[in-house]
Amino acid sequence: MSIRLIEQAQNILNTNFQSGGYTIPCKGLYPFQWKWDAGFIAIGYAHYDIEKAKTEINSLLSSQWLNGFIPHIVFHQESDTYFPGPDFHQAELNPLSNENYPSTGMTQPPVVGFTLEKMYHIAKDKKDILQFIQQNIDKVYTNHNYFYTNRDPKNEGLVYIYHNWESGTDNSPVWDDIWATMNPPEYKVERKDIKIIDPSERPTNREYDHYLYIIDIAKEHKYDDIKIAENSPFLVQDPLFNTLLIKSNQSLINLYKVLGGNEDKIKQLEEWQSKSINSFNNKLYNADLGAYVYYDLRNEKYINQISSSSFAPLYAGIPSKDQASKIVKTMLDKFGGENRYLCASFDPDSSRFNPKKYWRGPVWINMNWFLYYGLLDYGYVDLANNIKSDSIELITKAGFYEYFNPNKEVYKYENGGYGGSDFSWTAALYIDLINN
């Protein structure tokens, strides 16, 4: 354990904490509060400053809409270093949006449920943290109810995302098949990210055309989920997003049982769980690939690409033991090897793989964090520890970057850390891994 790195990680979080009571992912590149970042960040804070952890979650939940929706970015302040900002998103077009907090009209993976449970297990003062959970758990339940009520048009227990940014894996090669079905206009906009970060590490302008066009369609329909489901060219059942919803469902069940009462909510959550896990395994598991895949609801076809999201269901206990053994084999066969750090974000054997470009190949610490805990739960202790040690080694060699090159040879002649530096969730999850 490196005391210096722990102190550095804590310093990154403390420095990125804003006076408004939230933490930015990093300076310049991401100057606002992001939904799933906030969950990871709160877990890191919980190990050494539980009050900041609670403040982070309170700040995020304060942006919740009247229908239970929680946006993917909350624009707590103005900034000229990020596009698209609130003026482009225009979330206020939806009559149920939060009048007090400008935001986007899209969401991100639902992490707050399992974040609350992690905070409960980490916190030393159980009475205090349970009081905090009691004050907030119904807001998270309402968020889950929003998903199953508004984002599951076939009543399968599998919710859709309507934008690649909702997946969290923004420019994954998985989405290339969907972009091939679209021909959006060219947007004449000023990209702020490529002035801060090497453009070779970021999505292209043409990719951004697709992203902005989908937002314009959603705005045209005032962010109405029913109309988006009817009209968005991007409508996907994503294994990562649904995994984290299922994981958070179980955390809410566990926490409601600790709190006592709430039998009606527990019963509803258990019904969602049963349907969701059954549909997940029946629909999204590809036995030939030995991995979970994506379903394109708009075009009614599978996207049979393998990414780190394909293995994430381990984190929620979704696969059977037999399925788990097969996806572990797939991960090791395709993503492993002496010369690679686990786990690349996309299939290294694919022609679409790029070890340097955002979600098209680099290692992300949050994905490794899911795999670490999931593999432990299934008894793959040695492999879990390999992923943990790979994560720590990457941070030790490169620093607390946003993402990392999976190729070990690279680190002999250059820094393989990319994207934002002093990145909050990398620091936060390092703290959690070290403390586990």
ABEGO torsion letter per residue (X at the ends): XBAAAAAAAAAAAAAABBAAGBBBABBGABABBBAAAAAAAAAAAAAABAAAAAAAAAAAAAABBAAGBBBABBBABBBAABOBBAAAAGAAABAABBAABBBBABBBBBAAAAAAAAAAAABABAAAAAAAAAAAAAAAAAAAAAAAAAABAAGAGBBBBABAAAAGBAABAAAAAAAAABBBBBBBBBBAAAAABBAAABBBAAAAAAAAAAAAAAAAAGGBAAAAAAABABBBBBAAAAAAAAAAAAAAAAAAAAAEEGAAAAAAAAAAAAAAAAAAAAAABBAAAGBBBBBBAAAGBBBBBBBAAAAAAAAAGABBAAAAAAAAAAAAAAABEAABBOBBABBAABAABBAABEAAGBBBAAAAAAAAAAAAAAGBAAAAAAAAAAAAAAAAAAEBBABBBABAAAAAABBABBEBBGBAAAAAAAAAAAAX
